[in-house]
Amino acid sequence: MPCKFNLIPFNPFPESGLTRSKNEQIKRFAQILIDAGVVTTVRKTRSDNIDSACGQLAGEVQDRTKLAERMSRAAGKVIEVRAV
């Protein structure tokens, strides 16, 4: 099945807890795909300064997984271990 890969570097925002891969890593991954015969392009990032690249509007991000909430609860738990 013919296809084309558009690699879009992640636009990091504070609430995600994630970071963008380094440009060199992105280029190496793209080259692996190209060497395998896959048509590949790396998209140029835009609007990083207003957290809107690739449709990510940081002010509109909702954590539907509730990951931050779950991690906060887990960090506050005290686990009691009893020897029997």
Helices and strands as residue ranges (DSSP letters): E 4-7, G 14-16, H 23-35, E 39-42, G 48-50, G 53-55, G 58-60, H 67-76
